[in-house]
Amino acid sequence: MNIQMFPDLVINGETIPQTAVAAELQNHTASKDNFADALRNAANALVIRTLLLQEARRNGIEAEPQEVSPNRFETGEEAMIRALLEAEIEITRPSEEEIRTEWQKDPERFRTMPLWEVSHILCKCDPNDAVERELALRRANDILSDLRKDGNTFEKIARTQSDCGSRSAGGSLGQLRPGDTVPEFEASLRQLSEGEVASEPVLSRYGYHVLRLDALAEGQPLPFEAVKPKISEAMEKAQWARKAKLFVDGLIASASITGTDLGQAANNTKPN
């Protein structure tokens, strides 16, 4: 006996198989608490994709798949949707005055990357092993306790207790820039002042880190000419997103759709 989990999706008379909705659901985070939302998002994404493909076929659009990354090419349908949007959405390059106005809203947004000089003591463990993780955390907290009594012992403890190769350098990792280390490590770095030791051990895929920010070189504001191309590109992308949304909204408004609530669907302008 077939049990229908959700209503059939019908877009302008074209029925989307439930198997397609189930497959699309894999692209949306689903749990027992948000399953209904994930299912709705999957259905809406398929509705938008179908509307775009119907419009492409109505306009007789054909397109050769392009390489989107090394050895990965678009599918035929992805190529059709790309070609449709290229034909329908015209982007106007912003003028220098418009770019300068955007820059002047907050010039501090555009800075060189900061440079951190960092030391750490690693208490290695497998974060997925509860016993290992607990033992490593105890070690790290004991080390922090010793450092609070005498901060000058950091290099000494690193040389004798750290599980990282940097132990031979007293725990020094040298100079790091954003992206040079794992996200959780970097997030903690951003909270520290120069010379400060993190108040809690920092867990990463490698274990617990006792972390110290030895020196900080703040990023410097960049002049307008240096950031003009980047701002122009961002403005063009924002313009494309606005126009794509309007185009999709128009397709939805004129379509006959049953089987899903499209309340939020028009926000998803780029189908999976």
N, C-alpha and C positions, 0 to 999 in steps of 0.2 A: 504493500500500500504506500503510495506517495503522499508525504505530508508536506504541505506548502508552508514554508517558514515565513514568507512575506508575500505581499501582493505582486502580481505581474507588473513589470514596468512596460508601459506602452507609450511611445513617443511618436506622434504624428502617424499612428497606425502601425508602427514597427515595434514588435515585442522583443524585449531584452530577456534572454533566458535567465532563470534563477541561478544557473551555474555561473553565469558571467558576474552576477552580483556577488556570489560567494567568493569567486576568484578575486574580484576587486576589493573585497573586505580585507584581504591580506595586506593591502597597502594603507590600512587605517587602523590605528591603535584601538584595540578592543579588549575590554575586560567585562566581568559580570556586572560592574557598576555602570559602564558606559556603552554597553553593547548596542543599545538602541540608537545612540548618537552615531556610533561608528557605522552601523548599518545604513542609517540615513545618509551619512556623508558618502559612503560607497555608492549608494543608489544615485545620489545627486551628481557625483563625478561621472557616472556612466551616462546619465541624462545629458550632461553638457557635451561629453565626447560624442554621443550619438547625434545631437543637434548640429555640432560642427561638421561631422562627417556627412550628414544629410545636406547641409548647406554647400559643402565642397562638391558633392556629386551634382547637386542642382545647378551649380555654376560650371560644371564640366572641368573641374580642376584636376590636373594630373601632376605628379611630382616624383622625381627620383629621390629615393632615400639618401640622406647625407650622413657622413661619418660624424658622430657627436662626441666621440672620445676614441682613443686608440683601439682599433678593431671592433668598435661598437657602432652599428648603423641604426638609423631610424627604421621603424617598421613602415610598411606602405601607408597605413592609416596615419601614423605620426607625421609622415611627409605631407600627406594631403592636408592635415590640419595646419601644419606650419605654413604651407603655401597659401591656404585660405586666409590666415591671419596676416600674412605678408601683403596679400592683395587688398584686404579690407582696411588695414590699419596704417595710416600714414603718420609718420612722426616728423615733427618740425624741430629742427635743431635750435636749441635755445641761443639767444643772442648773448653777446658778452655782457651787456647790461643786466640781463636776467640772471646770468651766472654769478655776476658780482653781487647782485642783490641777495641771492641765496647764500653766498659766502659771508656776507656782512651780517646775516642773522646771528651767526655764532662762529667767528673765525677760530675760536679755541678748539672746535671739533677737529680741525685739520692740523695734526701735529706729527712730528717724527715719532718713531716708536721709542718707548722708554728702554733703558738698559739697566738690568739688575745684576749686581754682584752677589752671589748666593753661596751659602754653605749649608750642608745638611748632615744629619746622622740617620742612616737608614736601619730600621729594624725590619728585616725582610720577613715576608709571610705571603701565603696564598690568601687573598681576601675572601675567597669562597670557602675556605676551611675555617670553621668557627673556632676550633681549638687553637690552630696556628695564629689566627687573628687576635684572639684574646691574650695569648702569651706575648705576642709582639707589642700589643698595646700596653701591657704592663711594663715591658722593658722601656718603651718610649716614655711612659709617664715617670718611671724611676729616673730616667736620664733628665727629663725636664725638672724634676725635683732637685737633682744635684746641681743643675745649671742655675736654678733660682738661688741656691746658696752661694754659688761662686761662678759667675758668668765667664770667668777667665779659663774655665776648664773645658770649653767647647772643643777646641782643637785636640786636646788630650783625650777626651772621651771618644771623639770621632776616630782617632788613630787606633784606639783599642777596642771599640765596640761597634763601629759602623759596619754594615754588611755591603757597603758600596765601595767600588774601586777608588773613590775619592778619599778614602780613609788615609791614604798615604800623603795626601795634601791637607790633612786636618779637616776634611769634609768639604773643602772648597770645590765648587762646580764652575768657578770662573764667572764669566759674563754671559748672561742670558737675555734674549729678547722675546717678546710675545710669540708664542708658537714653538719655542725651542723645547718646551717640556710638556708634560701631560696637563690637561685642563684643570684638574683638581689642585695640582701643585701650583700652577700659575694663579689660580683664583686666590689661594692663600697669600701668595707673594704680593698681590695687589692690595691686600689689607694691611701690610706691614709698613712701618716707618723705618728709616735707615738705622741699622744697628739693633733692631728689635728681633727677638726670638718669638715665633708663633706660640701663643698661650696653650694650644692643644696640638697633639700629634696630628699630622695630615695623612689620611689614608689615600693611597693610590694603588694601581695594579701591582706595584712592586712591594708594598708593605706600608709601614708607618714611617713618616719622616719627621724628625725634629728639625725645624726649618729656621734659618736665620738670614735676614736680609742685611748683608754687610755694607752695601753702598747702592745708591739709587741715582741714576741720571735721568731726570724727567725729560719726556719728549718736548721738543721745541715747536712753537707755532710755525706753520709753513706759509710762505708768501702766496698771494693770490695766483700768480702766474704758475706756481708749481702745482697747485691743486685744481686749476681751471679744467683740465681734461677730465679729471675724476668727477668733479661736480657736474659737468656737462653730461657725462655718461649716466650718472645717477638720475639726473633730471629726465633724460630721455627714457630710461627704464620706467620711471614713475609715470611718465606720460603714456607709455605703451600699456602699462597695467590699467590705467584709468580707461583708455579707449577700448582695450580688450574687454574690460568688464561691461562697458556700455554696449558693445557689440553682442556679447553673450546675453546680457539682460534683454536685448531686443529679440533675440532668437527665442528666449524663454517666453517672453510676453506674447509672441505670436504663435506659439506652439500649442498643440493639444497633448497634454501629459497626464497620465494617470499612474497611480502606484507609488507616489512619493510626495512628500511635502518639500517644495522647493524654496522654503523660507530663507535658507542661507546659501542655496546653490549658486546664486549669481556671484558670490564672492570668490568662487573657485574658477578663475579665468583660464587657468592652464591645466588641462586634463592630464591625468597620469598616463 
